[in-house]
Amino acid sequence: MISKVKDKTVYQSLVDTSTKLFELLTKNLDVNSAYIAKKVGNKMTVINSYNKVEFIIPDDIAVDYQESNCKLVLENNEPAK
């Protein structure tokens, strides 16, 4: 289940800084999207996202942890290639 989060102002300095970082990451890693998410209980909430070309990850959504990409990354024991 996906829900919309209403207040982003609490994280404004993180949003400002991460947007600059995401621009560099997406360019240097040649990827479209980057984001920061926070896990609280059984929800992953996207604090900030950056989509270079194709809009994939919206800001301010909450997703059940079991359905999130974060779960796949956090529980994957294989080293990055």
C-alpha positions as CSV (number, residue, x, y, z in Angstrom):
1,M,0.0,0.0,0.0
2,I,1.3,3.5,-0.9
3,S,0.2,6.6,0.9
4,K,1.1,10.3,0.6
5,V,3.1,12.0,3.3
6,K,2.1,15.6,4.0
7,D,5.0,17.4,5.8
8,K,8.4,17.6,4.2
9,T,9.5,20.8,5.9
10,V,10.9,18.9,8.9
11,Y,13.6,17.6,6.6
12,Q,14.3,20.7,4.4
13,S,18.0,20.9,5.0
14,L,18.4,17.2,4.2
15,V,16.3,17.7,1.1
16,D,18.4,20.6,-0.1
17,T,21.7,18.8,0.5
18,S,20.6,15.4,-0.9
19,T,19.2,17.0,-4.1
20,K,22.7,18.3,-4.9
21,L,24.2,14.9,-4.0
22,F,21.6,13.1,-6.1
23,E,22.5,15.2,-9.2
24,L,26.2,14.1,-8.8
25,L,25.3,10.4,-8.1
26,T,23.0,10.0,-11.0
27,K,25.5,11.6,-13.4
28,N,28.5,9.6,-12.1
29,L,26.8,6.3,-11.7
30,D,24.8,6.7,-14.9
31,V,21.4,6.0,-13.2
32,N,18.1,7.8,-13.5
33,S,16.9,7.9,-9.9
34,A,18.2,8.3,-6.3
35,Y,16.3,8.7,-3.1
36,I,16.5,8.8,0.7
37,A,13.9,6.8,2.6
38,K,13.2,6.4,6.3
39,K,11.9,3.2,7.9
40,V,9.5,3.6,10.7
41,G,7.6,0.5,11.9
42,N,6.5,-1.3,8.8
43,K,6.6,1.7,6.4
44,M,9.3,3.1,4.2
45,T,8.8,6.8,3.6
46,V,10.6,8.6,0.8
47,I,12.1,11.8,2.3
48,N,13.5,13.1,-1.0
49,S,14.0,11.7,-4.5
50,Y,15.7,12.8,-7.7
51,N,14.7,11.6,-11.2
52,K,17.0,12.7,-13.9
53,V,15.0,11.9,-17.0
54,E,12.1,9.4,-16.4
55,F,9.9,10.1,-13.3
56,I,10.0,6.8,-11.4
57,I,10.2,7.6,-7.6
58,P,7.9,10.4,-6.2
59,D,8.7,12.4,-3.1
60,D,6.7,12.1,0.1
61,I,5.2,8.6,-0.3
62,A,5.1,5.8,2.2
63,V,5.2,2.2,1.1
64,D,4.8,-1.0,3.2
65,Y,8.3,-2.3,3.9
66,Q,7.5,-5.7,2.6
67,E,6.7,-4.2,-0.8
68,S,9.6,-1.8,-1.0
69,N,12.8,-1.8,-3.0
70,C,14.6,-0.9,0.3
71,K,13.7,-4.4,1.6
72,L,15.4,-6.0,-1.4
73,V,18.6,-3.9,-0.8
74,L,18.7,-4.3,3.0
75,E,18.1,-8.0,3.0
76,N,20.4,-8.9,0.0
77,N,23.6,-10.5,1.3
78,E,25.3,-10.5,-2.1
79,P,28.2,-8.1,-2.7
80,A,27.6,-5.3,-5.2
81,K,29.1,-5.9,-8.7
